Amino acid sequence: MPTITLEQAIAAPYRDANRARDLDRHPLETLEFFGVENDMTVIEIWPGGGWYTEILAPFLRARGLYIAAHFADSPNQPAYQKRTLDQYKKALAATPQLFDRVRLTAIGAPNAWQPAPPDSADMVLTFRNVHNWLADGTEREMFAAFFRVLKKGGVLGVVEHRNYDDVSREEMIRSGYMSQDYVVQLAVEAGFTWVAWEEINANPRDTRDHPGGVWTLPPTLRLGDVDRAKYLAIGESDRMTLKFVKP
């Protein structure tokens, strides 16, 4: 597969099933803001079903390296993590012409805190995951791991559901919406320098007070048919988009 641009990766026909969500997730603007280049070593943390894998793996395949640091397989692994990881592995195996050079590693409790060698990555990216680590009580271990694997000058890019800055830890866990100040604090405490933030993934229609938390909104739509049209009209959550660097 020859070198391709981000625009080509995003427009590729194999993304047809996921393309509708580009309107909410703004992959081109987000990845350009973080500064992704096709010769980088990029680690995506907890890539889930592979929405960004479909973009990043082909983009990096010819000249760079895409590392998917997925859930850590353990005896006490939650069922949804095992199911998601199994599905992710099947997706990689089913399309080797796109994903044959993906390096699959793990990060998370209880002891998988080294998803790549120290000082080896140009960029670490994570999309809508910090609230999960807060619920697990592992958010500091995660950010420390990101700092270790990045080279000096390496970039950490974070996209996360955004709440008001005075919200409690308990409310962040309940709702899935994170305080932007707290996410910045976690990164700075780990050693990062905060470079910039953008409103690329902002959604002013999102009031953040939904009965089922962020999962009330699409794509989850936790309440089913209850006020479905209302939540579809809001769209996906309001999100912070933060860029940090390892000094």
JOMO-V86879 format. One record per residue. N is the residue number from 1. OMEGA is omega as a letter, one per 30 degrees, with the letter a starting at -180 (* if undefined). Layout:
((N:OMEGA) (N:OMEGA))
This chain:
((1:a) (2:l) (3:l) (4:l) (5:l) (6:l) (7:l) (8:l) (9:a) (10:a) (11:a) (12:a) (13:l) (14:l) (15:a) (16:a) (17:a) (18:a) (19:a) (20:a) (21:l) (22:a) (23:l) (24:a) (25:l) (26:a) (27:a) (28:a) (29:a) (30:a) (31:l) (32:l) (33:l) (34:l) (35:a) (36:l) (37:a) (38:l) (39:a) (40:l) (41:a) (42:l) (43:l) (44:a) (45:l) (46:a) (47:l) (48:l) (49:l) (50:a) (51:l) (52:l) (53:a) (54:l) (55:a) (56:a) (57:l) (58:a) (59:a) (60:a) (61:a) (62:a) (63:a) (64:l) (65:l) (66:l) (67:l) (68:l) (69:a) (70:l) (71:l) (72:l) (73:a) (74:a) (75:a) (76:a) (77:l) (78:a) (79:a) (80:l) (81:l) (82:a) (83:a) (84:l) (85:l) (86:l) (87:l) (88:l) (89:l) (90:l) (91:l) (92:a) (93:a) (94:a) (95:a) (96:a) (97:l) (98:a) (99:a) (100:a) (101:l) (102:l) (103:a) (104:l) (105:a) (106:l) (107:l) (108:l) (109:g) (110:a) (111:l) (112:a) (113:a) (114:a) (115:l) (116:l) (117:l) (118:l) (119:a) (120:a) (121:l) (122:a) (123:l) (124:a) (125:l) (126:a) (127:l) (128:a) (129:a) (130:l) (131:l) (132:a) (133:l) (134:l) (135:l) (136:a) (137:a) (138:a) (139:a) (140:l) (141:a) (142:a) (143:l) (144:l) (145:l) (146:a) (147:a) (148:a) (149:a) (150:l) (151:l) (152:a) (153:l) (154:a) (155:l) (156:l) (157:a) (158:l) (159:a) (160:l) (161:a) (162:l) (163:l) (164:a) (165:a) (166:a) (167:a) (168:l) (169:a) (170:l) (171:l) (172:l) (173:a) (174:a) (175:a) (176:l) (177:a) (178:l) (179:l) (180:l) (181:a) (182:l) (183:l) (184:l) (185:l) (186:a) (187:a) (188:l) (189:l) (190:l) (191:a) (192:l) (193:l) (194:a) (195:a) (196:l) (197:a) (198:l) (199:a) (200:a) (201:l) (202:l) (203:a) (204:l) (205:a) (206:a) (207:l) (208:a) (209:a) (210:a) (211:l) (212:a) (213:a) (214:a) (215:l) (216:a) (217:l) (218:g) (219:a) (220:a) (221:a) (222:a) (223:l) (224:a) (225:a) (226:a) (227:a) (228:a) (229:l) (230:a) (231:l) (232:l) (233:l) (234:a) (235:a) (236:a) (237:l) (238:a) (239:l) (240:l) (241:a) (242:l) (243:l) (244:l) (245:l) (246:a) (247:*))
